Amino acid sequence: MKKLLSTLAILTLTAGLATAGDWSKNPVEKNPIPVGCACFDPGFEFSGFIAGGIPDNGDSELGGGASASYFFTENVGVELSYAVLAFDSEEHVITGNLVYRMPLKDLCIAPYLLVGGGLLTNSATDGLFDVGGGLDIRFDSMGCLGLFADATYNWVDGDRDFTLIRSGVRVRF
């Protein structure tokens, strides 16, 4: 009798372990995590912009320019920018910046900070240091075409400090 009870207990335990698990015919699908836009992946970007220069001492002027940037990661990149402004005379602003952006992929926007240096030149050339920030908005459905706006404060040798405001179009390559 003991052998019969032991055998039945072992068979019941074995049968219970063999049938453990999901008995449904359709497995439960897990919700995929939304990826968001992929517009802030590493790579090259080109920008064209209009610019406004607001000198600390003088009248504000409009201008324009272009920039090229390369992002090593979705967050860190470098940018080379050229702008022409008409303060007292035509001024050429050339800057090289380190850019740190913080993409919000669900919204396809990225606030960013930039810091660097460059030159302000017309008949005389002065060095400058700049720091600023901006917002980059991308349209995933349009091939990651983007709009951006930013502002930098520029400290220039020779007491010619100014704020540079840029707004334009950004294209990824």
C-alpha positions in Angstrom: 0.0 0.0 0.0 2.9 2.3 0.8 4.4 1.6 -2.6 1.1 2.4 -4.3 0.7 5.7 -2.5 4.3 6.7 -3.1 4.0 5.8 -6.8 0.7 7.8 -7.1 2.3 10.8 -5.4 5.4 10.7 -7.7 3.1 10.4 -10.8 0.9 13.3 -9.7 3.9 15.5 -9.0 5.6 14.6 -12.3 2.3 15.2 -14.2 1.9 18.6 -12.5 5.4 19.7 -13.5 5.0 18.5 -17.0 1.9 20.5 -17.6 3.0 23.7 -15.9 3.1 26.9 -18.0 0.8 28.7 -20.4 -2.1 26.6 -21.6 -3.5 29.3 -24.1 -3.1 28.8 -27.8 -2.2 32.4 -28.5 0.8 33.7 -26.6 0.5 37.1 -25.0 2.1 39.8 -27.1 4.3 42.3 -25.2 3.8 45.9 -26.1 6.7 47.2 -28.1 8.6 50.2 -26.7 8.1 53.2 -29.0 11.4 54.1 -30.6 10.6 57.8 -31.3 12.3 59.6 -34.2 15.8 58.6 -35.3 16.6 62.2 -36.5 19.3 62.7 -33.9 21.6 59.8 -34.8 25.3 60.5 -35.3 26.4 62.0 -38.6 26.7 65.2 -40.6 24.3 68.1 -40.7 24.1 71.3 -42.8 22.3 74.5 -41.7 21.3 77.7 -43.4 20.1 80.6 -41.3 19.2 84.2 -40.9 20.9 86.0 -38.0 20.4 89.0 -35.9 23.3 90.7 -34.2 22.7 92.8 -31.0 25.9 94.6 -30.0 26.3 95.8 -26.5 27.0 99.3 -27.8 25.2 100.1 -31.1 22.3 99.3 -33.4 21.1 95.8 -34.1 21.6 94.4 -37.6 20.5 91.4 -39.7 22.6 89.0 -41.6 22.8 85.4 -42.5 25.1 82.4 -42.8 25.6 78.7 -42.9 27.0 76.0 -40.6 28.2 72.4 -40.9 28.3 70.0 -37.9 29.2 66.5 -37.1 27.7 64.5 -34.2 29.8 61.7 -32.8 26.9 60.4 -30.7 23.3 61.6 -30.5 24.4 64.0 -27.8 27.9 65.3 -28.6 29.1 67.1 -31.7 31.1 69.9 -33.2 29.9 72.8 -35.4 31.7 75.2 -37.7 29.6 78.3 -38.5 30.1 81.4 -40.8 27.8 84.4 -40.7 27.9 87.9 -42.2 26.4 90.8 -40.2 26.3 94.6 -40.9 27.2 96.3 -37.6 29.1 99.6 -38.2 30.5 97.9 -41.3 30.3 94.4 -42.7 31.4 91.9 -40.1 32.3 88.2 -40.7 31.7 85.9 -37.7 33.5 82.5 -37.8 32.9 80.2 -34.9 33.8 76.6 -33.9 31.7 75.1 -31.1 31.3 72.0 -29.1 27.6 71.1 -29.0 25.8 69.1 -26.4 22.2 68.3 -27.3 19.5 66.4 -25.2 17.1 64.8 -27.7 13.5 64.1 -26.6 12.9 61.4 -29.2 9.1 61.0 -28.5 8.6 64.7 -29.5 11.5 64.8 -32.1 13.0 67.9 -30.5 16.4 68.5 -28.9 17.4 71.4 -26.7 21.1 72.0 -26.9 24.0 74.0 -25.5 27.1 75.2 -27.3 30.4 76.7 -26.3 33.4 77.7 -28.4 35.4 80.4 -30.0 36.2 82.0 -33.2 36.9 85.3 -35.0 35.1 88.5 -35.7 36.7 90.1 -38.8 36.3 93.0 -41.2 39.4 95.2 -41.7 40.6 94.1 -38.3 40.4 90.6 -36.8 39.5 90.0 -33.2 39.1 86.7 -31.3 35.9 85.8 -29.6 34.5 83.3 -27.0 30.8 82.3 -27.2 28.4 80.4 -25.1 24.6 79.8 -25.8 21.8 77.4 -26.3 19.0 76.6 -28.6 16.2 74.3 -29.8 16.3 71.9 -32.7 12.9 70.6 -34.1 12.9 67.7 -36.6 10.2 66.4 -38.9 10.7 62.6 -39.1 8.0 62.4 -41.9 10.0 64.8 -44.0 13.3 63.0 -44.0 14.4 64.6 -40.7 14.4 68.1 -42.1 14.6 70.5 -39.2 14.1 74.0 -37.9 16.3 75.5 -35.3 16.7 78.7 -33.3 19.5 79.6 -30.9 21.3 82.5 -29.3 24.9 82.9 -28.2 26.6 85.7 -26.3 30.0 86.6 -27.8 32.8 88.1 -25.8 35.1 89.9 -28.3 38.6 91.4 -27.8 38.4 95.2 -28.1 35.1 95.7 -26.3 32.8 94.7 -29.2 30.7 92.1 -27.4 27.4 91.1 -29.0 24.5 88.6 -28.9 24.0 86.5 -32.0 20.5 85.1 -32.6 20.2 82.5 -35.4 17.1 80.8 -36.9 17.0 78.5 -39.9 16.7 75.1 -41.6 18.8 72.1 -40.7 19.4 69.1 -43.1 20.9 65.7 -42.1 23.2 63.7 -44.3 
